[in-house]
Amino acid sequence: WAHIPLLLFESRFFMADVAVLAGNAAREIIENLGFEMADVEYVREDGQMCLNFYIRSKAGVNIDDCETVSRAIDEAVENANPTSDKPYCLCVSTWGDRALKNDADFNFFINVPVEIKIKKAILGKKKKFVGLLKDFDEVSVTVEIDNEKTVFEKSNIDIIRPYIGF
């Protein structure tokens, strides 16, 4: 049983390596089509391994864009053989309401509506807020809510993601 944690550790690294190799093979193609490759994940979904590319554009991304990118990157990713001949499903998707994780994500969504859920309630015991992302730094995020800027400490943020209202 002592080898199981090592196998899990190696498996996580293999999955990250697959995403990096696939992303390297596809990045230039995606950018040449006018999109940003926001993230790549190699994950198990519904019993199969999936190589998920997440794209975004200030002009927006629709289903036809995802199909165009998928067709354009398919051969390059296949030739890069990131899974060492193991089968996978190639998926291209819009960023949607995925959590913002890094500076590139925060920069992309400046002046865009975001939803913030916090760990410890503030402002009248609220834990969920919607407003325009205005600024961020290493320790905080500033959001304009009802024409007033509110600063949230990153350590108190449970999740921050683009707001998709209906």
N, CA, C and O of each residue as an XYZ file, in Angstrom:
664
protein
N       0.805     -1.204      0.000
C       0.000      0.000      0.000
C       0.853      1.276      0.000
O       0.369      2.356     -0.338
N       2.097      1.137      0.375
C       2.961      2.314      0.466
C       3.132      3.008     -0.882
O       3.440      4.199     -0.925
N       2.937      2.277     -1.990
C       3.141      2.877     -3.308
C       1.935      3.687     -3.791
O       2.064      4.433     -4.761
N       0.781      3.568     -3.155
C      -0.422      4.244     -3.633
C      -0.279      5.767     -3.603
O      -0.590      6.402     -4.611
N       0.173      6.396     -2.507
C       0.310      7.858     -2.555
C       1.258      8.316     -3.660
O       1.011      9.346     -4.288
N       2.311      7.589     -3.906
C       3.239      7.943     -4.964
C       2.555      7.855     -6.319
O       2.753      8.723     -7.169
N       1.752      6.818     -6.531
C       1.035      6.693     -7.799
C       0.054      7.848     -7.983
O      -0.064      8.381     -9.086
N      -0.647      8.241     -6.930
C      -1.564      9.367     -7.026
C      -0.806     10.653     -7.318
O      -1.261     11.478     -8.110
N       0.354     10.827     -6.679
C       1.195     11.991     -6.902
C       1.662     12.030     -8.353
O       1.593     13.074     -9.002
N       2.137     10.895     -8.863
C       2.605     10.828    -10.249
C       1.455     11.064    -11.220
O       1.640     11.705    -12.254
N       0.272     10.553    -10.899
C      -0.894     10.722    -11.755
C      -1.255     12.196    -11.892
O      -1.567     12.659    -12.989
N      -1.212     12.943    -10.775
C      -1.520     14.375    -10.833
C      -0.526     15.107    -11.719
O      -0.907     15.983    -12.496
N       0.762     14.747    -11.602
C       1.766     15.389    -12.440
C       1.563     15.031    -13.895
O       1.711     15.891    -14.763
N       1.227     13.784    -14.189
C       0.981     13.376    -15.567
C      -0.166     14.179    -16.153
O      -0.094     14.630    -17.296
N      -1.227     14.360    -15.372
C      -2.391     15.100    -15.864
C      -2.019     16.558    -16.141
O      -2.458     17.128    -17.140
N      -1.217     17.163    -15.266
C      -0.788     18.544    -15.492
C       0.124     18.616    -16.717
O       0.019     19.555    -17.506
N       1.011     17.645    -16.886
C       1.900     17.616    -18.049
C       1.106     17.517    -19.344
O       1.439     18.180    -20.326
N       0.064     16.699    -19.358
C      -0.782     16.551    -20.544
C      -1.391     17.908    -20.909
O      -1.385     18.302    -22.075
N      -1.909     18.609    -19.921
C      -2.518     19.917    -20.170
C      -1.492     20.903    -20.720
O      -1.800     21.662    -21.639
N      -0.289     20.905    -20.178
C       0.759     21.824    -20.643
C       1.159     21.488    -22.075
O       1.254     22.384    -22.914
N       1.394     20.222    -22.363
C       1.781     19.823    -23.723
C       0.693     20.160    -24.736
O       0.981     20.677    -25.815
N      -0.540     19.869    -24.391
C      -1.656     20.166    -25.300
C      -1.801     21.672    -25.489
O      -2.015     22.145    -26.605
N      -1.686     22.415    -24.406
C      -1.798     23.867    -24.491
C      -0.704     24.471    -25.357
O      -0.961     25.379    -26.148
N       0.521     23.965    -25.209
C       1.633     24.450    -26.034
C       1.380     24.177    -27.513
O       1.736     24.991    -28.364
N       0.774     23.049    -27.818
C       0.499     22.687    -29.214
C      -0.602     23.559    -29.818
O      -0.616     23.790    -31.027
N      -1.518     24.040    -28.985
C      -2.708     24.729    -29.496
C      -2.690     26.247    -29.338
O      -3.422     26.945    -30.040
N      -1.881     26.761    -28.446
C      -1.938     28.191    -28.088
C      -1.867     29.121    -29.304
O      -2.729     29.986    -29.459
N      -0.881     28.964    -30.149
C      -0.706     29.869    -31.288
C      -1.898     29.796    -32.241
O      -2.337     30.820    -32.765
N      -2.416     28.608    -32.465
C      -3.577     28.444    -33.348
C      -4.774     29.189    -32.780
O      -5.474     29.898    -33.503
N      -5.006     29.027    -31.487
C      -6.128     29.690    -30.819
C      -5.972     31.208    -30.902
O      -6.926     31.922    -31.210
N      -4.766     31.692    -30.626
C      -4.531     33.138    -30.681
C      -4.689     33.679    -32.094
O      -5.214     34.777    -32.280
N      -4.242     32.923    -33.090
C      -4.384     33.357    -34.484
C      -5.846     33.429    -34.917
O      -6.178     34.137    -35.867
N      -6.711     32.707    -34.232
C      -8.150     32.767    -34.512
C      -8.824     33.915    -33.752
O     -10.026     34.138    -33.894
N      -8.044     34.639    -32.946
C      -8.574     35.800    -32.244
C      -9.100     35.529    -30.848
O      -9.858     36.329    -30.301
N      -8.704     34.410    -30.269
C      -9.157     34.045    -28.931
C      -7.973     33.929    -27.993
O      -6.826     33.798    -28.421
N      -8.273     33.979    -26.708
C      -7.271     33.731    -25.684
C      -7.503     32.329    -25.132
O      -8.633     31.957    -24.817
N      -6.437     31.562    -25.019
C      -6.538     30.262    -24.368
C      -6.426     30.525    -22.868
O      -5.329     30.726    -22.346
N      -7.553     30.523    -22.190
C      -7.600     30.894    -20.788
C      -7.145     29.772    -19.863
O      -6.572     30.036    -18.806
N      -7.396     28.524    -20.250
C      -7.021     27.396    -19.391
C      -7.121     26.111    -20.191
O      -7.844     26.031    -21.185
N      -6.382     25.110    -19.738
C      -6.471     23.757    -20.290
C      -6.467     22.804    -19.108
O      -5.650     22.937    -18.196
N      -7.370     21.852    -19.126
C      -7.437     20.837    -18.071
C      -7.504     19.453    -18.700
O      -8.128     19.258    -19.743
N      -6.863     18.514    -18.060
C      -6.974     17.109    -18.440
C      -7.591     16.416    -17.236
O      -6.927     16.212    -16.220
N      -8.875     16.050    -17.355
C      -9.632     15.547    -16.215
C     -10.511     14.364    -16.618
O     -10.825     14.165    -17.791
N     -10.893     13.597    -15.618
C     -11.833     12.501    -15.837
C     -13.250     13.042    -15.721
O     -13.609     13.664    -14.721
N     -14.054     12.800    -16.759
C     -15.458     13.202    -16.762
C     -16.293     12.064    -17.315
O     -16.019     11.551    -18.400
N     -17.297     11.679    -16.578
C     -18.207     10.617    -17.009
C     -17.460      9.365    -17.455
O     -17.815      8.748    -18.459
N     -16.435      8.996    -16.713
C     -15.720      7.748    -16.976
C     -14.694      7.793    -18.093
O     -14.095      6.768    -18.418
N     -14.478      8.969    -18.692
C     -13.462      9.063    -19.738
C     -12.563     10.270    -19.476
O     -12.948     11.199    -18.767
N     -11.382     10.246    -20.045
C     -10.460     11.360    -19.888
C     -10.786     12.430    -20.920
O     -10.994     12.134    -22.097
N     -10.828     13.669    -20.464
C     -11.162     14.793    -21.337
C     -10.063     15.847    -21.277
O      -9.546     16.183    -20.211
N      -9.733     16.345    -22.431
C      -8.795     17.444    -22.567
C      -9.639     18.675    -22.879
O     -10.097     18.858    -24.007
N      -9.839     19.517    -21.864
C     -10.743     20.664    -21.966
C      -9.965     21.951    -22.165
O      -9.122     22.313    -21.344
N     -10.250     22.634    -23.254
C      -9.683     23.946    -23.536
C     -10.756     24.979    -23.235
O     -11.900     24.830    -23.664
N     -10.391     26.033    -22.494
C     -11.305     27.121    -22.192
C     -10.786     28.364    -22.900
O      -9.652     28.791    -22.681
N     -11.633     28.940    -23.754
C     -11.236     30.102    -24.535
C     -12.101     31.295    -24.158
O     -13.206     31.150    -23.636
N     -11.565     32.482    -24.438
C     -12.347     33.688    -24.187
C     -11.917     34.776    -25.161
O     -10.844     34.716    -25.762
N     -12.782     35.765    -25.298
C     -12.547     36.909    -26.169
C     -13.375     38.057    -25.640
O     -14.489     37.851    -25.157
N     -12.846     39.264    -25.726
C     -13.618     40.441    -25.296
C     -14.895     40.571    -26.127
O     -15.884     41.137    -25.661
N     -14.876     40.049    -27.353
C     -16.057     40.095    -28.218
C     -17.060     38.988    -27.867
O     -18.161     38.951    -28.415
N     -16.680     38.093    -26.959
C     -17.538     36.981    -26.584
C     -17.190     35.720    -27.356
O     -16.457     35.768    -28.344
N     -17.713     34.610    -26.907
C     -17.470     33.308    -27.524
C     -18.804     32.593    -27.630
O     -19.555     32.520    -26.657
N     -19.103     32.062    -28.822
C     -20.338     31.299    -28.986
C     -20.010     29.856    -29.386
O     -18.842     29.499    -29.540
N     -21.019     29.056    -29.549
C     -20.837     27.638    -29.850
C     -20.104     27.426    -31.170
O     -19.305     26.497    -31.293
N     -20.369     28.275    -32.156
C     -19.670     28.165    -33.440
C     -18.182     28.449    -33.279
O     -17.352     27.810    -33.926
N     -17.840     29.405    -32.416
C     -16.431     29.695    -32.145
C     -15.743     28.481    -31.525
O     -14.619     28.141    -31.894
N     -16.415     27.838    -30.593
C     -15.844     26.645    -29.942
C     -15.607     25.540    -30.968
O     -14.574     24.870    -30.941
N     -16.559     25.356    -31.864
C     -16.405     24.336    -32.905
C     -15.241     24.690    -33.832
O     -14.447     23.819    -34.187
N     -15.137     25.951    -34.224
C     -14.044     26.390    -35.101
C     -12.691     26.127    -34.447
O     -11.780     25.597    -35.083
N     -12.565     26.496    -33.192
C     -11.302     26.287    -32.478
C     -11.016     24.792    -32.337
O      -9.879     24.361    -32.529
N     -12.019     24.012    -32.010
C     -11.833     22.575    -31.857
C     -11.298     21.944    -33.139
O     -10.348     21.162    -33.108
N     -11.909     22.287    -34.246
C     -11.454     21.743    -35.544
C     -10.038     22.219    -35.872
O      -9.233     21.465    -36.419
N      -9.744     23.471    -35.535
C      -8.435     24.037    -35.870
C      -7.300     23.422    -35.053
O      -6.195     23.254    -35.569
N      -7.554     23.085    -33.785
C      -6.474     22.580    -32.929
C      -6.365     21.056    -32.913
O      -5.363     20.514    -32.447
N      -7.377     20.369    -33.413
C      -7.436     18.908    -33.302
C      -6.165     18.228    -33.814
O      -5.584     17.404    -33.107
N      -5.733     18.552    -35.005
C      -4.568     17.880    -35.584
C      -3.284     18.218    -34.826
O      -2.456     17.340    -34.587
N      -3.118     19.482    -34.450
C      -1.908     19.880    -33.725
C      -1.812     19.182    -32.369
O      -0.737     18.739    -31.965
N      -2.935     19.089    -31.677
C      -2.941     18.410    -30.373
C      -2.681     16.919    -30.573
O      -1.905     16.313    -29.835
N      -3.331     16.338    -31.569
C      -3.127     14.915    -31.857
C      -1.657     14.639    -32.180
O      -1.090     13.663    -31.687
N      -1.043     15.481    -32.995
C       0.372     15.300    -33.363
C       1.308     15.475    -32.177
O       2.365     14.846    -32.123
N       0.930     16.324    -31.226
C       1.749     16.514    -30.025
C       1.687     15.290    -29.111
O       2.577     15.082    -28.287
N       0.636     14.484    -29.257
C       0.452     13.247    -28.498
C       0.660     13.453    -26.986
O       1.467     12.754    -26.373
N      -0.059     14.400    -26.395
C       0.174     14.704    -24.981
C      -0.200     13.573    -24.024
O       0.289     13.532    -22.895
N      -1.057     12.661    -24.463
C      -1.494     11.565    -23.574
C      -0.728     10.274    -23.823
O      -1.076      9.225    -23.282
N       0.315     10.351    -24.642
C       1.105      9.150    -24.966
C       0.204      8.026    -25.472
O       0.272      6.898    -24.986
N      -0.629      8.343    -26.441
C      -1.527      7.411    -27.123
C      -2.707      6.917    -26.290
O      -3.431      6.024    -26.729
N      -2.917      7.474    -25.104
C      -4.104      7.109    -24.328
C      -5.297      7.881    -24.904
O      -5.144      9.044    -25.278
N      -6.480      7.262    -24.984
C      -7.648      7.940    -25.568
C      -8.125      9.099    -24.692
O      -7.993      9.070    -23.469
N      -8.677     10.111    -25.345
C      -9.221     11.269    -24.648
C     -10.283     11.923    -25.524
O     -10.344     11.688    -26.731
N     -11.100     12.730    -24.908
C     -12.108     13.518    -25.609
C     -11.615     14.962    -25.627
O     -11.287     15.512    -24.576
N     -11.559     15.576    -26.795
C     -11.147     16.974    -26.921
C     -12.387     17.858    -26.857
O     -13.323     17.692    -27.639
N     -12.383     18.796    -25.918
C     -13.512     19.705    -25.756
C     -12.998     21.145    -25.737
O     -11.962     21.437    -25.140
N     -13.731     22.030    -26.391
C     -13.434     23.460    -26.347
C     -14.682     24.150    -25.833
O     -15.788     23.923    -26.322
N     -14.479     24.997    -24.836
C     -15.613     25.649    -24.184
C     -15.283     27.107    -23.892
O     -14.115     27.492    -23.831
N     -16.314     27.900    -23.716
C     -16.149     29.270    -23.278
C     -15.794     29.282    -21.790
O     -16.006     28.296    -21.085
N     -15.260     30.392    -21.328
C     -14.882     30.517    -19.918
C     -16.107     30.366    -19.020
O     -16.012     29.784    -17.940
N     -17.237     30.876    -19.447
C     -18.466     30.744    -18.664
C     -18.346     31.402    -17.314
O     -17.891     32.542    -17.214
N     -18.748     30.698    -16.272
C     -18.695     31.264    -14.928
C     -17.641     30.581    -14.064
O     -17.797     30.457    -12.850
N     -16.568     30.141    -14.711
C     -15.465     29.527    -13.968
C     -14.815     30.562    -13.052
O     -14.806     31.754    -13.361
N     -14.282     30.107    -11.944
C     -13.645     30.988    -10.969
C     -12.410     31.671    -11.560
O     -11.672     31.078    -12.347
N     -12.203     32.915    -11.170
C     -10.993     33.635    -11.544
C      -9.867     33.116    -10.653
O     -10.007     33.051     -9.432
N      -8.745     32.748    -11.282
C      -7.675     32.099    -10.528
C      -6.367     32.880    -10.482
O      -5.605     32.746     -9.524
N      -6.098     33.682    -11.487
C      -4.780     34.312    -11.559
C      -4.906     35.737    -12.105
O      -5.995     36.190    -12.457
N      -3.764     36.431    -12.167
C      -3.772     37.828    -12.623
C      -4.347     37.980    -14.029
O      -5.057     38.947    -14.303
N      -4.049     37.040    -14.917
C      -4.581     37.121    -16.287
C      -6.105     37.069    -16.272
O      -6.759     37.798    -17.018
N      -6.670     36.217    -15.431
C      -8.130     36.137    -15.309
C      -8.696     37.458    -14.788
O      -9.657     37.990    -15.344
N      -8.091     37.987    -13.710
C      -8.583     39.236    -13.135
C      -8.457     40.381    -14.135
O      -9.382     41.182    -14.273
N      -7.329     40.471    -14.833
C      -7.147     41.529    -15.841
C      -8.196     41.443    -16.938
O      -8.737     42.463    -17.365
N      -8.482     40.229    -17.396
C      -9.446     40.044    -18.480
C     -10.832     40.539    -18.081
O     -11.562     41.077    -18.913
N     -11.195     40.361    -16.821
C     -12.549     40.682    -16.377
C     -12.688     42.037    -15.684
O     -13.702     42.291    -15.033
N     -11.680     42.915    -15.812
C     -11.819     44.277    -15.292
C     -13.003     44.955    -15.999
O     -13.149     44.859    -17.218
N     -13.833     45.632    -15.221
C     -15.045     46.323    -15.697
C     -16.122     45.381    -16.223
O     -16.964     45.775    -17.031
N     -16.089     44.151    -15.766
C     -17.092     43.149    -16.123
C     -17.813     42.753    -14.826
O     -17.178     42.671    -13.775
N     -19.129     42.508    -14.885
C     -19.834     42.070    -13.681
C     -19.293     40.728    -13.162
O     -19.102     39.776    -13.919
N     -19.055     40.690    -11.846
C     -18.589     39.470    -11.193
C     -19.475     39.174     -9.991
O     -20.124     40.058     -9.431
N     -19.477     37.923     -9.622
C     -20.163     37.473     -8.418
C     -19.087     37.049     -7.431
O     -18.175     36.296     -7.772
N     -19.205     37.541     -6.207
C     -18.249     37.185     -5.158
C     -19.008     36.525     -4.022
O     -20.018     37.043     -3.547
N     -18.514     35.385     -3.598
C     -19.023     34.746     -2.383
C     -17.873     34.761     -1.387
O     -16.755     34.347     -1.694
N     -18.172     35.248     -0.185
C     -17.123     35.377      0.821
C     -17.351     34.407      1.974
O     -18.452     33.891      2.167
N     -16.291     34.173      2.730
C     -16.329     33.218      3.835
C     -16.982     33.820      5.077
O     -17.844     33.199      5.700
N     -16.560     35.041      5.431
C     -17.070     35.704      6.626
C     -17.906     36.903      6.198
O     -17.420     37.785      5.491
N     -19.147     36.932      6.622
C     -20.099     37.970      6.207
C     -19.617     39.375      6.572
O     -18.983     39.588      7.606
N     -19.939     40.329      5.687
C     -19.661     41.749      5.923
C     -20.864     42.559      5.450
O     -21.815     41.994      4.910
N     -20.831     43.856      5.646
C     -21.862     44.773      5.145
C     -23.283     44.271      5.433
O     -24.035     43.948      4.514
N     -23.627     44.213      6.679
C     -24.971     43.780      7.036
C     -25.143     42.277      6.954
O     -26.233     41.779      6.670
N     -24.070     41.565      7.201
C     -24.073     40.097      7.247
C     -24.329     39.443      5.889
O     -24.902     38.356      5.816
N     -23.906     40.105      4.827
C     -24.034     39.513      3.496
C     -22.803     38.674      3.172
O     -21.694     38.981      3.608
N     -23.019     37.609      2.400
C     -21.912     36.756      1.976
C     -21.817     36.635      0.453
O     -20.897     35.997     -0.059
N     -22.763     37.241     -0.273
C     -22.762     37.164     -1.728
C     -23.002     38.556     -2.296
O     -23.902     39.279     -1.869
N     -22.155     38.916     -3.290
C     -22.227     40.246     -3.876
C     -22.084     40.146     -5.388
O     -21.448     39.225     -5.898
N     -22.681     41.101     -6.106
C     -22.531     41.218     -7.552
C     -22.182     42.668     -7.852
O     -22.827     43.591     -7.355
N     -21.151     42.857     -8.672
C     -20.759     44.206     -9.047
C     -19.700     44.167    -10.131
O     -19.339     43.094    -10.615
N     -19.199     45.339    -10.517
C     -18.172     45.426    -11.557
C     -16.793     45.288    -10.929
O     -16.463     45.995     -9.977
N     -15.991     44.378    -11.464
C     -14.614     44.230    -11.010
C     -13.843     45.475    -11.433
O     -13.784     45.797    -12.620
N     -13.259     46.166    -10.478
C     -12.572     47.423    -10.772
C     -11.064     47.330    -10.624
O     -10.330     47.956    -11.389
N     -10.591     46.562     -9.655
C      -9.153     46.516     -9.403
C      -8.841     45.288     -8.553
O      -9.730     44.666     -7.971
N      -7.555     44.960     -8.500
C      -7.103     43.861     -7.665
C      -5.612     44.039     -7.415
O      -4.915     44.725     -8.163
N      -5.145     43.414     -6.359
C      -3.714     43.327     -6.102
C      -3.466     42.003     -5.398
O      -4.325     41.121     -5.417
N      -2.323     41.857     -4.788
C      -1.974     40.576     -4.163
C      -2.912     40.191     -3.022
O      -3.126     39.006     -2.769
N      -3.473     41.189     -2.330
C      -4.255     40.891     -1.131
C      -5.734     41.240     -1.204
O      -6.510     40.811     -0.351
N      -6.143     42.020     -2.220
C      -7.538     42.448     -2.231
C      -8.104     42.562     -3.647
O      -7.379     42.577     -4.641
N      -9.427     42.641     -3.688
C     -10.176     42.820     -4.933
C     -11.164     43.957     -4.682
O     -11.848     43.982     -3.659
N     -11.230     44.903     -5.631
C     -12.169     46.016     -5.514
C     -13.288     45.836     -6.526
O     -13.049     45.636     -7.717
N     -14.523     45.912     -6.021
C     -15.712     45.742     -6.846
C     -16.629     46.935     -6.627
O     -16.846     47.368     -5.495
N     -17.166     47.463     -7.727
C     -18.129     48.560     -7.632
C     -19.527     47.968     -7.533
O     -20.001     47.289     -8.444
N     -20.175     48.243     -6.403
C     -21.521     47.742     -6.137
C     -22.422     48.956     -5.901
O     -22.177     49.741     -4.985
N     -23.452     49.113     -6.717
C     -24.373     50.259     -6.591
C     -23.607     51.578     -6.553
O     -23.863     52.426     -5.698
N     -22.665     51.748     -7.486
C     -21.865     52.969     -7.644
C     -20.920     53.264     -6.478
O     -20.415     54.381     -6.365
N     -20.677     52.286     -5.615
C     -19.713     52.447     -4.524
C     -18.693     51.323     -4.590
O     -19.037     50.163     -4.814
N     -17.427     51.688     -4.389
C     -16.364     50.689     -4.426
C     -16.255     49.988     -3.076
O     -16.194     50.625     -2.024
N     -16.232     48.653     -3.138
C     -16.082     47.821     -1.956
C     -14.830     46.983     -2.134
O     -14.623     46.377     -3.185
N     -13.995     46.950     -1.101
C     -12.755     46.190     -1.144
C     -12.946     44.895     -0.358
O     -13.378     44.903      0.795
N     -12.614     43.789     -1.012
C     -12.698     42.468     -0.393
C     -11.289     41.914     -0.219
O     -10.493     41.927     -1.158
N     -10.986     41.435      0.963
C      -9.697     40.785      1.187
C      -9.728     39.419      0.503
O     -10.681     38.660      0.679
N      -8.701     39.105     -0.268
C      -8.663     37.820     -0.974
C      -8.754     36.651     -0.006
O      -9.327     35.614     -0.340
N      -8.204     36.804      1.175
C      -8.248     35.717      2.157
C      -9.671     35.399      2.608
O      -9.926     34.314      3.131
N     -10.607     36.342      2.409
C     -12.011     36.137      2.795
C     -12.891     35.741      1.609
O     -14.089     35.514      1.778
N     -12.309     35.657      0.418
C     -13.102     35.310     -0.768
C     -13.140     33.796     -0.933
O     -12.103     33.139     -1.031
N     -14.342     33.264     -0.963
C     -14.538     31.839     -1.217
C     -14.435     31.573     -2.718
O     -13.750     30.642     -3.141
N     -15.127     32.405     -3.535
C     -15.073     32.277     -4.993
C     -15.421     33.624     -5.615
O     -16.263     34.365     -5.106
N     -14.755     33.921     -6.722
C     -15.096     35.087     -7.521
C     -15.122     34.613     -8.965
O     -14.191     33.958     -9.432
N     -16.201     34.952     -9.670
C     -16.367     34.485    -11.044
C     -17.207     35.479    -11.820
O     -17.908     36.298    -11.226
N     -17.144     35.415    -13.158
C     -18.003     36.301    -13.959
C     -19.464     36.049    -13.588
O     -19.876     34.912    -13.361
N     -20.228     37.126    -13.533
C     -21.645     37.017    -13.211
C     -22.429     36.831    -14.497
O     -22.319     37.629    -15.428
N     -23.212     35.783    -14.537
C     -24.071     35.524    -15.682
C     -25.499     35.643    -15.184
O     -26.032     34.716    -14.574
N     -26.110     36.777    -15.442
C     -27.471     37.035    -14.964
C     -28.481     36.721    -16.055
O     -28.203     36.857    -17.247
N     -29.632     36.307    -15.628
C     -30.709     35.985    -16.575
C     -31.894     36.868    -16.322
O     -32.907     36.756    -17.013
